[in-house]
Amino acid sequence: MASKASLRAVPDGERKTESPKSILESAEAGSRIDELRAMRRRLAKAMDDPNTPARDLAALSRRQLEIGREIEAIEIAEDEDQSVIASDDDEAWDGTGY
């Protein structure tokens, strides 16, 4: 007798993982960060492939690191808690403070 998959409630903080988009799909329909993530996945796949020529690994690794930094910068900019840009309201100027 085959067992049935049981259903369960998804707890807060856990979300369904979406299937990765291709680089083309991300470029046409997704955001910049979606495109960068797709490119990072493609580079990682090429770096893991034993048939990738050794001469290409340095360039692939360098680009992988660059893309990782770009993704991190976008994520930090989107997260106000980690952003270096303050979003405080302006204070009234009383003419003193020189």
FIKOLZA-1660 file (N, C-alpha, C; in steps of 0.1 Angstrom, whole numbers, plus 5000, padded with zeros to 4 digits):
% residues 98
   i   px   py   pz ch aa at
   1 5008 4988 5000  A  M  N
   1 5000 5000 5000  A  M CA
   1 5009 5012 5000  A  M  C
   2 5007 5022 4991  A  A  N
   2 5015 5034 4990  A  A CA
   2 5011 5044 5000  A  A  C
   3 5021 5050 5006  A  S  N
   3 5017 5060 5016  A  S CA
   3 5015 5073 5010  A  S  C
   4 5005 5081 5015  A  K  N
   4 5002 5094 5010  A  K CA
   4 5011 5104 5016  A  K  C
   5 5014 5115 5009  A  A  N
   5 5022 5126 5015  A  A CA
   5 5012 5133 5024  A  A  C
   6 5017 5136 5036  A  S  N
   6 5009 5143 5045  A  S CA
   6 5010 5158 5043  A  S  C
   7 4999 5165 5045  A  L  N
   7 4999 5180 5044  A  L CA
   7 5001 5186 5058  A  L  C
   8 5007 5198 5058  A  R  N
   8 5010 5204 5070  A  R CA
   8 5009 5219 5068  A  R  C
   9 5007 5227 5079  A  A  N
   9 5006 5241 5078  A  A CA
   9 5021 5246 5077  A  A  C
  10 5022 5257 5070  A  V  N
  10 5036 5262 5068  A  V CA
  10 5038 5273 5079  A  V  C
  11 5048 5271 5088  A  P  N
  11 5050 5281 5098  A  P CA
  11 5055 5294 5093  A  P  C
  12 5053 5305 5101  A  D  N
  12 5058 5318 5097  A  D CA
  12 5073 5317 5095  A  D  C
  13 5077 5324 5085  A  G  N
  13 5091 5325 5082  A  G CA
  13 5096 5314 5072  A  G  C
  14 5088 5304 5070  A  E  N
  14 5091 5293 5060  A  E CA
  14 5082 5296 5048  A  E  C
  15 5089 5296 5037  A  R  N
  15 5081 5299 5025  A  R CA
  15 5084 5288 5014  A  R  C
  16 5075 5287 5005  A  K  N
  16 5077 5278 4994  A  K CA
  16 5089 5283 4985  A  K  C
  17 5098 5274 4982  A  T  N
  17 5109 5278 4973  A  T CA
  17 5104 5278 4959  A  T  C
  18 5106 5288 4951  A  E  N
  18 5102 5289 4938  A  E CA
  18 5113 5282 4929  A  E  C
  19 5109 5277 4918  A  S  N
  19 5119 5271 4909  A  S CA
  19 5127 5282 4903  A  S  C
  20 5140 5280 4902  A  P  N
  20 5148 5291 4897  A  P CA
  20 5145 5295 4882  A  P  C
  21 5145 5308 4880  A  K  N
  21 5143 5313 4866  A  K CA
  21 5155 5312 4858  A  K  C
  22 5154 5311 4845  A  S  N
  22 5166 5311 4837  A  S CA
  22 5171 5325 4836  A  S  C
  23 5183 5327 4831  A  I  N
  23 5188 5341 4830  A  I CA
  23 5180 5349 4821  A  I  C
  24 5176 5343 4810  A  L  N
  24 5167 5350 4800  A  L CA
  24 5154 5354 4806  A  L  C
  25 5147 5345 4813  A  E  N
  25 5135 5348 4820  A  E CA
  25 5136 5359 4830  A  E  C
  26 5147 5359 4837  A  S  N
  26 5150 5369 4847  A  S CA
  26 5152 5383 4841  A  S  C
  27 5160 5382 4830  A  A  N
  27 5163 5395 4823  A  A CA
  27 5150 5401 4817  A  A  C
  28 5141 5393 4812  A  E  N
  28 5129 5398 4805  A  E CA
  28 5118 5402 4815  A  E  C
  29 5117 5395 4826  A  A  N
  29 5105 5397 4834  A  A CA
  29 5109 5400 4849  A  A  C
  30 5120 5396 4853  A  G  N
  30 5124 5398 4867  A  G CA
  30 5131 5411 4870  A  G  C
  31 5134 5412 4883  A  S  N
  31 5141 5424 4887  A  S CA
  31 5156 5422 4885  A  S  C
  32 5164 5432 4887  A  R  N
  32 5178 5432 4886  A  R CA
  32 5184 5421 4895  A  R  C
  33 5179 5420 4907  A  I  N
  33 5184 5410 4917  A  I CA
  33 5181 5396 4912  A  I  C
  34 5169 5394 4906  A  D  N
  34 5166 5381 4900  A  D CA
  34 5176 5377 4889  A  D  C
  35 5179 5386 4881  A  E  N
  35 5188 5384 4870  A  E CA
  35 5202 5380 4876  A  E  C
  36 5207 5388 4886  A  L  N
  36 5220 5385 4892  A  L CA
  36 5220 5371 4898  A  L  C
  37 5209 5368 4905  A  R  N
  37 5208 5354 4912  A  R CA
  37 5209 5343 4901  A  R  C
  38 5202 5345 4890  A  A  N
  38 5202 5335 4879  A  A CA
  38 5216 5334 4874  A  A  C
  39 5223 5345 4872  A  M  N
  39 5237 5345 4867  A  M CA
  39 5246 5338 4877  A  M  C
  40 5244 5341 4889  A  R  N
  40 5252 5334 4900  A  R CA
  40 5250 5319 4900  A  R  C
  41 5238 5315 4898  A  R  N
  41 5235 5300 4897  A  R CA
  41 5242 5294 4885  A  R  C
  42 5241 5301 4874  A  R  N
  42 5247 5296 4862  A  R CA
  42 5263 5295 4863  A  R  C
  43 5269 5305 4869  A  L  N
  43 5283 5304 4871  A  L CA
  43 5287 5293 4881  A  L  C
  44 5279 5291 4891  A  A  N
  44 5282 5281 4901  A  A CA
  44 5281 5267 4894  A  A  C
  45 5271 5266 4885  A  K  N
  45 5270 5253 4878  A  K CA
  45 5282 5250 4869  A  K  C
  46 5287 5261 4862  A  A  N
  46 5298 5259 4854  A  A CA
  46 5311 5256 4862  A  A  C
  47 5312 5262 4874  A  M  N
  47 5324 5260 4882  A  M CA
  47 5324 5246 4888  A  M  C
  48 5312 5240 4891  A  D  N
  48 5311 5227 4896  A  D CA
  48 5313 5216 4885  A  D  C
  49 5311 5220 4873  A  D  N
  49 5312 5210 4862  A  D CA
  49 5327 5206 4860  A  D  C
  50 5329 5193 4861  A  P  N
  50 5343 5188 4860  A  P CA
  50 5348 5190 4845  A  P  C
  51 5340 5192 4836  A  N  N
  51 5344 5194 4822  A  N CA
  51 5347 5209 4819  A  N  C
  52 5345 5218 4829  A  T  N
  52 5349 5232 4827  A  T CA
  52 5364 5233 4826  A  T  C
  53 5370 5239 4816  A  P  N
  53 5385 5240 4815  A  P CA
  53 5390 5247 4827  A  P  C
  54 5402 5243 4832  A  A  N
  54 5408 5249 4844  A  A CA
  54 5412 5264 4841  A  A  C
  55 5415 5267 4829  A  R  N
  55 5419 5281 4825  A  R CA
  55 5407 5290 4827  A  R  C
  56 5394 5285 4827  A  D  N
  56 5383 5294 4828  A  D CA
  56 5378 5296 4843  A  D  C
  57 5384 5288 4852  A  L  N
  57 5379 5288 4866  A  L CA
  57 5382 5302 4873  A  L  C
  58 5394 5308 4870  A  A  N
  58 5397 5320 4876  A  A CA
  58 5387 5331 4872  A  A  C
  59 5384 5332 4860  A  A  N
  59 5375 5343 4855  A  A CA
  59 5361 5340 4860  A  A  C
  60 5357 5327 4861  A  L  N
  60 5343 5324 4866  A  L CA
  60 5343 5327 4881  A  L  C
  61 5353 5324 4888  A  S  N
  61 5353 5327 4903  A  S CA
  61 5353 5342 4905  A  S  C
  62 5361 5349 4898  A  R  N
  62 5361 5364 4899  A  R CA
  62 5347 5370 4897  A  R  C
  63 5341 5366 4886  A  R  N
  63 5328 5371 4883  A  R CA
  63 5317 5367 4893  A  R  C
  64 5319 5354 4898  A  Q  N
  64 5310 5349 4909  A  Q CA
  64 5311 5358 4921  A  Q  C
  65 5323 5362 4925  A  L  N
  65 5324 5371 4937  A  L CA
  65 5319 5385 4934  A  L  C
  66 5321 5390 4922  A  E  N
  66 5315 5403 4918  A  E CA
  66 5300 5403 4919  A  E  C
  67 5294 5393 4914  A  I  N
  67 5279 5392 4914  A  I CA
  67 5274 5391 4928  A  I  C
  68 5281 5383 4936  A  G  N
  68 5278 5382 4951  A  G CA
  68 5278 5395 4958  A  G  C
  69 5288 5404 4955  A  R  N
  69 5289 5417 4961  A  R CA
  69 5277 5426 4956  A  R  C
  70 5274 5425 4943  A  E  N
  70 5263 5433 4938  A  E CA
  70 5249 5429 4944  A  E  C
  71 5247 5416 4946  A  I  N
  71 5235 5411 4952  A  I CA
  71 5235 5416 4967  A  I  C
  72 5246 5415 4974  A  E  N
  72 5246 5420 4988  A  E CA
  72 5244 5435 4989  A  E  C
  73 5249 5442 4980  A  A  N
  73 5247 5457 4980  A  A CA
  73 5232 5460 4978  A  A  C
  74 5225 5453 4968  A  I  N
  74 5211 5455 4966  A  I CA
  74 5203 5451 4978  A  I  C
  75 5206 5440 4984  A  E  N
  75 5199 5436 4996  A  E CA
  75 5200 5445 5008  A  E  C
  76 5212 5451 5010  A  I  N
  76 5215 5460 5020  A  I CA
  76 5207 5473 5018  A  I  C
  77 5207 5478 5005  A  A  N
  77 5200 5490 5001  A  A CA
  77 5185 5488 5004  A  A  C
  78 5180 5476 5001  A  E  N
  78 5165 5474 5003  A  E CA
  78 5162 5473 5018  A  E  C
  79 5171 5469 5026  A  D  N
  79 5168 5467 5040  A  D CA
  79 5172 5480 5048  A  D  C
  80 5162 5487 5052  A  E  N
  80 5165 5500 5059  A  E CA
  80 5173 5499 5071  A  E  C
  81 5172 5488 5078  A  D  N
  81 5179 5486 5091  A  D CA
  81 5194 5486 5088  A  D  C
  82 5199 5481 5077  A  Q  N
  82 5213 5480 5074  A  Q CA
  82 5218 5491 5064  A  Q  C
  83 5209 5499 5060  A  S  N
  83 5213 5509 5050  A  S CA
  83 5221 5520 5057  A  S  C
  84 5230 5526 5049  A  V  N
  84 5239 5537 5054  A  V CA
  84 5232 5550 5052  A  V  C
  85 5220 5550 5045  A  I  N
  85 5213 5562 5043  A  I CA
  85 5202 5563 5054  A  I  C
  86 5203 5574 5061  A  A  N
  86 5193 5577 5072  A  A CA
  86 5180 5582 5066  A  A  C
  87 5170 5577 5072  A  S  N
  87 5156 5581 5067  A  S CA
  87 5149 5589 5078  A  S  C
  88 5157 5596 5086  A  D  N
  88 5151 5604 5097  A  D CA
  88 5145 5617 5091  A  D  C
  89 5135 5622 5098  A  D  N
  89 5128 5634 5094  A  D CA
  89 5137 5646 5097  A  D  C
  90 5136 5656 5089  A  D  N
  90 5144 5668 5092  A  D CA
  90 5140 5675 5104  A  D  C
  91 5149 5681 5111  A  E  N
  91 5146 5689 5123  A  E CA
  91 5145 5703 5119  A  E  C
  92 5136 5710 5127  A  A  N
  92 5135 5725 5125  A  A CA
  92 5148 5732 5128  A  A  C
  93 5152 5741 5120  A  W  N
  93 5165 5748 5123  A  W CA
  93 5162 5761 5130  A  W  C
  94 5169 5763 5141  A  D  N
  94 5166 5775 5149  A  D CA
  94 5176 5786 5147  A  D  C
  95 5185 5785 5138  A  G  N
  95 5195 5795 5135  A  G CA
  95 5207 5794 5143  A  G  C
  96 5208 5785 5153  A  T  N
  96 5220 5783 5161  A  T CA
  96 5227 5771 5156  A  T  C
  97 5238 5768 5162  A  G  N
  97 5245 5755 5159  A  G CA
  97 5257 5757 5150  A  G  C
  98 5262 5769 5148  A  Y  N
  98 5274 5771 5141  A  Y CA
  98 5286 5768 5149  A  Y  C
% end
